[in-house]
Amino acid sequence: MSNDFIEDQDQAPPNDPSAEQAALGAMLLDRSVIADIAEILSVEDYYCPAHATLHGAVTAMHTASLPVDPITLAAHLRAANDLDRIGGAAYLHTLVQATPTAANGTYYAEIVADLARQRRLIETGTRLIAHTRQGMSAADRIASQAAAELATIGTSDRWPDPIPLGAHAPLPLFPVDTLTPWVAEQVSAVAEFTQTPPDLAATMALAALSTAAGGRVHVEIRPGWREQANLYLVCAMPPASRKSDVFAAMTEPVYDVERQLQEDSRAQIVEAETAKEAALAEAEALMAKARKPGDGVDRTAIVAEASAARLLAEDIHVPPKPRLTVSGDITPEPLAQQLAVHRCLAALSPEGDLFDIIAGRYSAKPNLGVFLQAHKGERLQTDRITREQPSVDKPALTIGITPQPAVLQDLASTPGARDRGLLARFLYALPASNLGYRKTRTTPVPEPVAQRYRNRLSTLLHTLYALPEPTTIPLTPAADRAVEALQDQLEAALRPEQPLAHLLDWAGKLVGHTARVALLLHLADRITGPRWGEPVEEDAINRAAEITAYYTQHALAVFDLIASDAATDAARTILDWLARPKTDGTYRTAIKRRDAVAASRRFRTVAQVEPALALLEAHGYLRADTPPRTGRPGQPATATYRVHPSLQRGADAR
């Protein structure tokens, strides 16, 4: 890439390669100017396509609160297969060197924006001339289209390209620094060694912590509001992503402790089984004696003695073989039986077989009940549970799986999965694949890091498994106020015009999930001492909120991927309607909410289209103007949405 990328500058439309380079270089030198430059420029303002790609990447990283410099930007572009298109990593350093000073970044941006407006004037004039020469008779249509385009040229309020429905700006990486240090070290080391996104290792680390604490420790947010510590976690990645290697590294201590618990209990189980068998044998011997013919036998006394022996046998409790986990392909009925015996279990798997079972692949219809109840800890009662224990109080199931993204779509199509709240119970991660960009020689996980992770997770598992009864840990007053602030923020995010408006079911569990994650962080922080039973502090809540904010962004992408919500379908319907010309041949430049109701016969009320309009606004297709006051009490003003200029050029421009 060089400044002479335009072969004949005199014949080219107005452009200034040096100003484009300087605007980009300023953003790489000083992140504080990124927002200012982004207000002046959008990707379509650049003449050089490579510069447009770079601007889009920088602003996306900045929006996701990621660090922006030549090194991090190169990694971001490499993951998106765009690094070679912009001239390689070396060109990023060229941009920095070509920038006199970052302080003048907005001035360079104004130069680029002014030249872009000049090019648009030329393009608009060229189209008008072409339409006239072609003999187009719809002069009003040509004039209307030209007026719409000219109205956007004279303003600095440029729109960036909208994000297609079903696609998202680059999703944030898991905030590894929020984890307890001994967990964060393992996550980072495993991610580096396996060349996988840290999201995968971090999500499975939370699943391991949930296996230890789920159902055994509760957090009391306020009187009457308690949350268990178990989580349902999904990290979806494509095949050949080394999911099994990461899964093994993060969950191996769980299976090691489970084997150790089983070995330690072996003698006790054998002793109890032997005593029970002996008591039953004695009862059977007495019954055999009572069955013998003859008048000299006191059958009444013998039967009473046999009954006492049988009662003694039934009183002998044979402890179950300890279990922390069940297989990832367990069906609902055996799972309910295992929960009846063990109460707290984890279904961990590097594959998505569990979702196939939930979807009812091996039964006539899906059986979601046990998965719904075991997340919340609701009383599990079913005829399929053993006769000896007909119900389970406070069941706690942890789920940690790493399926392929397509499996999520299959789950979403399961009858009742959305309506009954199953999809809302999961925290989703959808990290970008780095296949094709992995290093071939990497540093193995340092043994001290791996040993520290094994030791402390094993301590956590042993300590909490040994609890005779579930323990409840309260919040400090400061932590309670932090939760209250989260509730206030979430409440505002649920309004019709907000991005979470179409995910009310999932968002409704977000604060509870945050409290659960905070409890896991609290336990991981303090497991090496006797202080793990102390109240959860504000710091744990804030760190957990950062983690669930990450999962929120990924959930938005996942629900778009699986298209399981009506708002996405409605948004596509409205988008198609906006891209069609009106009867007079002109396009809509602005709409009101009630106008959108006319987009389809299936819409009857404004309330039906509000979530879709919020989604289109979040994706950049619409912009809501602040409505004026109506002057009447109880009469809200009608919102007006401006339509993205690309939609004013018809469906072919989308």
C-alpha positions in Angstrom: 0.0 0.0 0.0 1.4 3.4 -0.9 0.2 6.9 -1.7 0.3 6.3 -5.4 -2.5 3.7 -5.3 -4.4 5.9 -7.7 -3.0 5.4 -11.1 -4.0 8.8 -12.5 -4.8 11.3 -9.8 -5.9 14.0 -12.3 -8.6 11.7 -13.7 -9.7 10.3 -10.3 -12.6 11.7 -8.2 -11.6 14.1 -5.4 -9.5 12.3 -2.8 -6.5 12.8 -0.5 -4.6 9.6 0.4 -2.4 11.4 2.8 -5.3 12.9 4.8 -7.0 9.4 5.0 -3.7 7.9 6.3 -3.3 10.7 8.8 -6.9 10.3 10.1 -6.4 6.6 10.6 -2.9 7.1 12.1 -4.3 9.5 14.7 -6.7 6.9 15.9 -3.9 4.4 16.3 -1.8 6.9 18.1 -4.4 8.2 20.5 -7.6 6.3 21.3 -9.2 9.5 22.8 -9.7 10.9 19.3 -11.4 7.8 17.9 -14.9 8.9 19.0 -14.4 12.4 17.6 -13.1 11.1 14.2 -15.9 8.6 14.1 -18.5 11.4 14.4 -17.0 13.0 11.3 -16.2 10.0 9.2 -17.8 6.7 8.3 -16.4 3.9 6.3 -18.1 5.1 3.1 -16.2 8.4 3.3 -12.9 6.8 2.4 -11.8 6.6 -1.2 -9.3 3.8 -0.7 -11.2 0.5 0.2 -8.4 -0.6 2.5 -8.7 2.6 4.5 -12.5 2.0 4.8 -11.8 -1.5 6.1 -9.4 -0.1 8.7 -11.8 2.6 9.9 -14.5 0.0 10.4 -12.2 -2.3 12.4 -10.9 0.5 14.6 -14.4 1.8 15.5 -15.7 -1.7 16.1 -12.8 -2.4 18.5 -13.3 0.9 20.2 -17.0 0.3 20.6 -16.3 -3.1 22.2 -13.9 -1.4 24.7 -10.9 -3.2 23.2 -7.4 -1.7 23.1 -6.5 -0.2 19.7 -3.0 0.0 18.4 -1.1 -1.5 15.4 -0.6 -4.8 17.1 -4.1 -5.4 18.4 -5.6 -4.1 15.2 -3.4 -6.5 13.2 -4.7 -9.4 15.3 -8.3 -8.2 14.8 -7.9 -8.0 11.0 -6.1 -11.3 10.9 -9.1 -13.0 12.6 -11.4 -11.4 10.1 -9.2 -12.4 7.1 -8.7 -8.7 6.2 -5.0 -8.2 7.1 -3.7 -9.0 3.7 -6.4 -6.9 2.0 -5.1 -3.7 3.7 -1.5 -4.3 2.9 -0.3 -6.3 5.9 0.8 -5.5 9.4 3.6 -3.3 8.2 1.1 -0.8 6.6 -0.4 -0.1 10.1 3.0 1.2 11.2 3.2 3.2 8.0 0.0 4.9 9.0 1.4 5.9 12.3 4.6 7.2 10.8 2.6 9.2 8.2 0.7 11.1 11.0 2.3 14.4 12.0 0.3 14.6 15.2 -2.8 12.8 16.7 -4.0 16.2 18.0 -5.0 17.2 14.5 -6.9 14.0 13.8 -10.3 15.8 13.5 -8.8 18.3 11.0 -7.6 15.4 8.8 -11.0 13.8 9.1 -12.7 17.0 8.0 -10.5 17.0 4.8 -11.6 13.5 4.0 -15.2 14.2 4.7 -15.3 17.2 2.5 -13.8 15.3 -0.4 -16.3 12.5 0.2 -19.1 15.1 -0.1 -17.6 16.3 -3.4 -17.5 12.8 -4.8 -21.2 12.2 -3.8 -22.2 15.4 -5.6 -20.4 14.2 -8.7 -22.0 10.7 -8.4 -25.5 12.2 -7.9 -25.1 14.5 -10.9 -23.8 11.6 -13.0 -26.9 9.5 -12.1 -29.3 12.3 -13.0 -27.6 12.8 -16.4 -27.7 9.1 -17.1 -31.4 8.8 -16.2 -32.3 11.8 -18.4 -30.3 10.4 -21.3 -32.0 7.1 -21.0 -35.4 8.8 -21.5 -36.8 8.0 -18.1 -40.2 9.7 -17.9 -40.7 9.6 -14.1 -39.2 13.0 -13.5 -40.8 13.3 -10.1 -39.2 10.0 -9.0 -35.7 11.2 -10.2 -36.1 14.5 -8.5 -37.3 12.9 -5.2 -34.4 10.4 -5.2 -31.9 13.2 -6.0 -33.3 15.4 -3.2 -33.0 12.5 -0.7 -29.4 12.0 -1.7 -28.5 15.7 -1.7 -30.0 16.1 1.7 -27.5 13.7 3.2 -24.5 15.1 1.3 -24.6 18.6 2.9 -24.5 17.3 6.5 -21.7 16.0 8.6 -24.2 13.6 10.3 -23.1 10.6 8.2 -24.3 7.1 8.8 -22.0 4.2 9.0 -23.0 1.2 7.0 -25.8 -0.8 8.8 -25.0 -4.1 10.3 -27.0 -6.8 8.5 -29.6 -8.7 10.5 -28.1 -11.9 11.7 -24.6 -10.3 11.7 -22.9 -8.3 14.4 -20.0 -6.1 14.9 -17.0 -8.0 16.3 -18.0 -9.5 19.6 -16.0 -8.8 22.7 -13.4 -11.3 24.0 -14.0 -12.8 27.4 -12.7 -10.4 30.2 -10.2 -12.8 31.6 -8.8 -10.3 34.1 -12.1 -10.4 36.0 -11.5 -14.0 37.0 -9.6 -15.1 40.1 -5.9 -15.0 39.3 -5.3 -18.8 39.6 -8.2 -19.3 37.2 -7.2 -16.5 34.8 -3.6 -17.8 34.6 -4.9 -21.2 33.5 -7.3 -19.7 31.0 -4.7 -17.6 29.4 -2.1 -20.3 29.3 -4.5 -22.9 27.8 -5.8 -20.4 25.2 -2.2 -19.7 24.1 -1.1 -23.3 24.1 -4.1 -24.5 22.1 -4.4 -21.3 20.0 -8.0 -20.9 20.9 -10.0 -17.9 21.9 -9.9 -17.4 25.7 -13.7 -17.5 25.7 -13.6 -21.2 25.4 -11.3 -21.9 28.4 -13.0 -19.2 30.5 -16.5 -20.6 29.9 -15.4 -24.1 30.9 -13.6 -22.7 33.9 -16.9 -21.2 35.1 -18.5 -24.6 34.4 -15.9 -26.3 36.6 -16.5 -23.8 39.4 -20.2 -24.3 39.1 -19.8 -28.1 39.3 -18.1 -27.5 42.7 -20.6 -25.0 44.1 -23.9 -25.6 42.3 -26.6 -26.5 44.8 -24.1 -26.6 47.7 -23.7 -22.9 48.2 -26.4 -20.2 47.7 -26.2 -16.5 47.6 -28.9 -14.4 49.3 -29.3 -11.1 47.5 -32.1 -9.9 49.7 -34.5 -11.6 52.1 -36.6 -14.0 50.0 -34.3 -13.8 47.0 -31.7 -16.6 46.8 -29.8 -17.9 43.8 -28.1 -21.2 43.5 -24.5 -21.3 42.1 -25.1 -23.6 39.2 -24.9 -22.2 35.6 -25.9 -23.4 32.2 -23.0 -22.5 29.9 -22.5 -22.9 26.1 -19.5 -22.0 24.0 -20.3 -22.6 20.4 -17.4 -23.1 18.0 -16.9 -24.8 14.6 -15.3 -28.2 14.1 -11.5 -28.6 14.4 -11.4 -25.8 17.0 -9.5 -28.0 19.6 -12.5 -27.9 21.9 -11.7 -31.3 23.3 -8.2 -30.2 24.3 -9.4 -27.1 26.1 -12.3 -29.0 27.7 -9.9 -31.6 29.1 -7.5 -29.0 30.5 -10.2 -27.1 32.3 -12.3 -30.0 33.6 -9.7 -32.7 34.4 -9.6 -31.8 38.1 -13.3 -32.4 38.4 -13.0 -36.0 37.1 -9.9 -36.6 39.2 -11.7 -35.6 42.4 -14.8 -37.6 41.4 -12.6 -40.7 41.0 -10.9 -40.0 44.4 -14.2 -39.6 46.2 -15.4 -42.9 44.7 -12.2 -44.7 45.8 -12.3 -43.2 49.3 -16.0 -44.3 49.8 -15.5 -47.8 48.4 -14.8 -49.5 51.8 -17.7 -47.8 53.4 -20.1 -48.8 50.6 -18.9 -52.5 50.7 -19.3 -52.6 54.5 -22.8 -51.2 54.4 -23.8 -53.5 51.6 -22.4 -56.5 53.5 -24.3 -55.5 56.7 -27.5 -55.1 54.7 -27.1 -58.4 52.9 -26.4 -60.1 56.3 -29.5 -58.6 57.8 -31.7 -59.6 54.8 -30.2 -63.1 54.9 -31.0 -63.4 58.6 -34.6 -62.3 57.9 -34.9 -64.8 55.0 -33.5 -67.6 57.2 -36.1 -66.9 59.9 -38.9 -66.9 57.2 -37.6 -70.2 55.9 -37.8 -71.6 59.5 -41.4 -70.2 59.8 -42.4 -72.0 56.6 -41.3 -75.5 57.8 -44.2 -77.8 58.6 -44.7 -79.0 62.2 -46.7 -78.1 65.2 -43.7 -77.4 67.5 -42.8 -74.2 65.8 -44.0 -70.8 67.2 -44.6 -69.2 63.8 -45.9 -66.0 65.3 -42.7 -65.4 67.2 -40.5 -66.4 64.3 -42.4 -64.0 61.9 -42.1 -61.2 64.4 -38.4 -61.9 64.7 -38.0 -62.0 60.8 -39.9 -58.7 60.5 -37.6 -57.1 63.0 -34.6 -58.4 61.0 -36.0 -57.0 57.8 -36.7 -53.6 59.4 -33.1 -53.6 60.6 -31.9 -54.3 57.1 -34.0 -51.5 55.6 -32.5 -49.1 58.2 -29.0 -49.9 57.0 -28.2 -47.1 54.5 -25.9 -48.0 51.7 -24.3 -44.7 50.6 -24.4 -44.2 46.8 -21.3 -44.2 44.8 -20.2 -40.5 44.8 -20.8 -38.6 41.6 -20.1 -35.1 40.5 -20.9 -35.5 36.8 -23.2 -37.3 34.4 -22.4 -38.1 30.8 -23.2 -35.5 28.2 -25.6 -37.8 26.5 -27.8 -38.7 29.4 -31.6 -38.7 28.8 -34.1 -36.9 31.0 -35.4 -39.9 32.9 -32.0 -41.2 34.1 -31.0 -37.7 34.8 -34.0 -37.2 37.1 -33.1 -40.5 38.9 -29.5 -39.4 39.3 -30.6 -36.1 40.7 -32.8 -37.9 43.1 -29.8 -39.7 44.5 -27.1 -37.0 44.3 -29.1 -33.7 44.0 -26.1 -31.8 42.6 -24.6 -32.9 39.3 -22.9 -31.5 36.2 -23.4 -32.5 32.6 -20.1 -31.6 30.9 -19.2 -32.4 27.3 -17.1 -31.0 24.5 -19.9 -32.0 22.1 -23.6 -31.0 21.7 -25.2 -34.4 22.3 -27.1 -33.1 25.3 -28.9 -30.6 23.1 -30.0 -33.5 20.7 -31.4 -35.3 23.7 -33.2 -32.2 25.0 -34.7 -31.7 21.6 -36.3 -35.2 21.9 -34.2 -37.1 19.3 -34.6 -40.4 21.3 -38.2 -39.8 22.5 -41.6 -39.0 21.0 -41.5 -35.5 22.3 -39.0 -33.2 24.2 -38.9 -33.6 27.9 -37.7 -30.2 29.2 -39.0 -30.4 32.8 -35.9 -31.7 34.5 -33.7 -29.1 32.8 -36.0 -26.3 33.7 -36.4 -27.3 37.3 -32.8 -28.2 38.0 -31.6 -24.8 37.0 -33.7 -22.9 39.5 -33.7 -25.6 42.2 -37.4 -26.1 42.0 -38.9 -29.3 43.6 -38.5 -32.2 41.1 -41.3 -34.6 41.4 -42.2 -37.3 38.8 -43.3 -40.9 38.7 -40.1 -41.8 37.0 -38.0 -41.1 40.1 -37.4 -44.1 42.3 -40.1 -45.3 44.6 -37.8 -44.8 47.6 -37.3 -41.1 46.9 -40.3 -39.8 45.0 -39.1 -36.2 44.8 -36.0 -34.1 44.9 -35.7 -30.8 46.9 -33.4 -28.1 45.5 -31.9 -30.1 42.5 -29.0 -28.3 41.0 -27.7 -29.2 37.5 -24.6 -27.5 35.9 -24.3 -27.7 32.1 -21.1 -26.9 30.3 -20.9 -27.9 26.7 -19.1 -26.7 23.5 -21.3 -27.6 20.5 -21.1 -26.4 17.0 -23.1 -23.3 16.2 -25.6 -25.3 14.1 -26.6 -27.3 17.1 -27.9 -24.1 18.7 -30.3 -23.7 15.8 -31.6 -27.2 16.2 -32.2 -26.5 19.9 -34.1 -23.3 19.1 -36.5 -25.3 16.8 -37.4 -27.6 19.7 -41.1 -27.1 20.7 -41.2 -25.2 23.9 -37.5 -24.4 24.1 -38.2 -20.7 23.9 -41.7 -20.5 25.2 -41.0 -22.5 28.4 -37.8 -20.6 29.1 -35.1 -23.2 28.4 -33.1 -20.9 26.0 -33.3 -18.1 28.6 -31.4 -20.2 31.2 -28.2 -20.4 29.2 -25.2 -18.1 29.1 -23.9 -18.1 25.5 -20.5 -17.5 24.0 -19.9 -17.4 20.3 -16.2 -16.5 19.8 -14.8 -15.9 16.4 -12.8 -18.8 15.0 -9.1 -18.3 14.4 -8.7 -21.3 12.2 -6.1 -20.6 9.6 -4.2 -18.1 11.8 -3.0 -20.3 14.6 0.7 -20.6 15.5 2.2 -24.0 14.9 4.7 -23.9 17.8 3.3 -22.7 21.1 4.3 -22.6 24.7 2.9 -25.4 26.8 0.9 -24.5 29.9 3.6 -23.9 32.6 3.5 -26.6 35.2 3.2 -24.2 38.2 0.1 -22.6 36.6 -1.5 -26.0 35.9 -0.6 -27.4 39.3 -2.0 -24.3 41.1 -5.3 -24.7 39.1 -5.5 -28.4 39.9 -4.8 -27.9 43.6 -7.2 -25.0 44.2 -10.1 -26.4 42.1 -9.6 -29.8 43.9 -9.7 -28.0 47.2 -12.9 -26.2 46.2 -14.5 -29.5 45.1 -13.6 -31.4 48.2 -14.5 -28.6 50.6 -18.0 -28.0 49.2 -18.8 -31.6 48.5 -18.2 -32.3 52.2 -20.9 -29.8 53.3 -23.7 -31.7 55.2 -26.3 -29.0 54.1 -26.4 -26.2 51.6 -24.8 -23.0 52.9 -26.2 -19.5 52.2 -23.9 -16.5 51.8 -25.3 -13.0 52.0 -24.2 -9.8 50.2 -22.5 -6.9 51.9 -24.5 -3.6 51.9 -22.3 -2.2 49.2 -22.8 -5.4 47.1 -26.5 -5.1 47.5 -26.4 -1.5 46.2 -24.4 -2.7 43.3 -27.0 -5.3 42.4 -29.7 -2.6 42.8 -27.8 -0.4 40.3 -27.7 -3.4 37.9 -31.4 -3.9 38.2 -32.0 -0.2 37.4 -29.7 -0.4 34.3 -31.4 -3.6 33.1 -34.9 -2.1 33.6 -34.0 0.7 31.2 -32.5 -1.8 28.7 -35.9 -3.6 28.5 -37.8 -0.7 27.1 -39.2 -1.1 23.6 -36.6 1.0 21.9 -33.6 -0.8 23.5 -31.6 -3.7 22.1 -32.8 -6.2 24.8 -36.4 -5.5 24.1 -36.7 -8.7 22.0 -34.9 -10.8 24.6 -37.1 -10.2 27.6 -37.0 -13.8 28.7 -33.2 -14.1 28.6 -32.6 -10.6 30.0 -35.1 -11.2 32.9 -32.6 -13.7 34.3 -29.5 -11.6 33.8 -29.3 -10.1 37.4 -29.7 -13.6 38.9 -27.0 -14.9 36.6 -24.8 -12.1 37.7 -25.3 -13.0 41.3 -24.4 -16.6 40.6 -21.2 -15.7 38.8 -20.3 -13.3 41.6 -20.7 -16.1 44.1 -18.4 -18.4 42.1 -15.8 -15.6 41.9 -16.1 -15.0 45.7 -15.6 -18.7 46.4 -12.6 -19.0 44.0 -11.1 -15.9 45.6 -11.3 -17.2 49.2 -11.1 -21.0 48.9 -7.6 -21.2 50.3 -8.7 -19.8 53.7 -11.6 -20.0 56.1 -13.1 -16.8 54.8 -15.2 -18.2 52.0 -18.4 -18.1 54.1 -18.1 -14.3 54.6 -20.5 -12.0 52.7 -20.0 -11.4 48.9 -18.4 -8.0 48.4 -19.1 -5.3 45.8 -15.9 -6.1 43.8 -17.2 -9.6 43.0 -20.5 -8.2 41.8 -18.8 -5.6 39.6 -16.5 -8.3 38.1 -19.5 -10.6 37.6 -21.4 -7.8 35.9 -18.5 -7.4 33.4 -18.7 -11.1 32.6 -22.4 -11.1 32.1 -22.2 -8.0 30.0 -19.9 -10.0 27.8 -22.4 -12.9 27.7 -25.2 -10.4 26.9 -23.4 -9.2 23.7 -22.9 -12.8 22.7 -26.5 -13.7 23.5 -27.7 -11.0 21.1 -25.6 -12.6 18.4 -26.7 -16.1 19.2 -30.4 -15.2 19.2 -29.9 -13.5 15.8 -28.1 -16.7 14.6 -30.9 -19.0 15.7 -33.6 -16.6 14.7 -35.7 -17.9 17.5 -37.4 -14.5 18.3 -40.3 -12.9 16.5 -38.6 -9.5 16.6 -35.9 -10.6 14.1 -38.6 -12.0 11.7 -40.6 -8.8 12.1 -37.5 -6.6 11.5 -36.7 -8.5 8.3 -40.3 -7.9 7.1 -40.1 -4.1 7.9 -36.6 -4.0 6.2 -38.0 -5.5 3.0 -40.9 -3.0 3.1 -38.5 0.0 3.5 -36.5 -1.2 0.5 -39.5 -1.2 -1.8 -40.6 2.1 -3.5 -43.9 3.6 -2.7 -46.7 3.7 -5.3 -45.3 7.0 -6.7 -41.9 5.5 -7.1 -40.2 7.3 -4.3 -38.6 5.8 -1.2 -39.4 6.5 2.5 -36.9 8.8 4.1 -38.6 8.7 7.5 -41.4 6.7 9.2 -43.4 6.7 12.4 -44.1 3.6 14.4 -47.7 3.4 13.2 -46.4 3.5 9.6 -44.5 0.3 10.2 -47.7 -1.5 11.1 -48.6 -1.3 7.4 -45.5 -3.3 6.4 -47.4 -6.6 6.8 -50.9 -7.8 7.4 -49.7 -9.8 10.4 -49.0 -6.5 12.3 -52.1 -5.2 14.1 -50.7 -2.8 16.7 -47.8 -0.5 17.3 -46.7 -2.8 20.2 -46.1 -5.6 17.7 -43.6 -3.6 15.8 -41.7 -1.8 18.6 -39.2 -4.6 19.3 -38.5 -4.9 15.6 -37.9 -1.1 15.2 -35.6 -1.3 18.2 -33.6 -4.1 16.5 -33.4 -2.1 13.3 -32.2 0.9 15.2 -29.5 -1.2 17.0 -28.3 -2.5 13.6 -28.1 1.0 12.1 -31.0 0.9 9.6 -33.1 3.5 11.5 -32.4 6.5 13.7 -34.9 7.7 16.2 -35.4 11.5 16.3 -36.2 13.0 19.7 -39.9 13.6 19.5 -41.3 17.0 20.6 -43.6 17.2 23.6 -47.3 16.8 22.9 -48.4 19.3 25.6 -51.0 16.8 26.8 -50.7 14.8 30.0 -50.6 11.1 29.3 -50.1 11.6 25.6 -46.6 10.5 24.6 -45.1 12.0 21.5 -45.0 9.8 18.4 -41.4 8.7 17.6 -40.1 9.4 14.1 -37.4 7.2 12.6 -35.1 8.4 9.8 -34.3 5.7 7.3 -30.7 4.8 6.3 -29.9 6.3 2.9 -28.9 2.9 1.5 -32.6 1.8 1.8 -33.6 4.8 -0.3 -31.9 3.3 -3.3 -34.0 0.1 -3.3 -33.4 -3.5 -2.3 -30.4 -3.9 -4.6 -28.4 -1.4 -2.5 -28.8 -3.4 0.7 
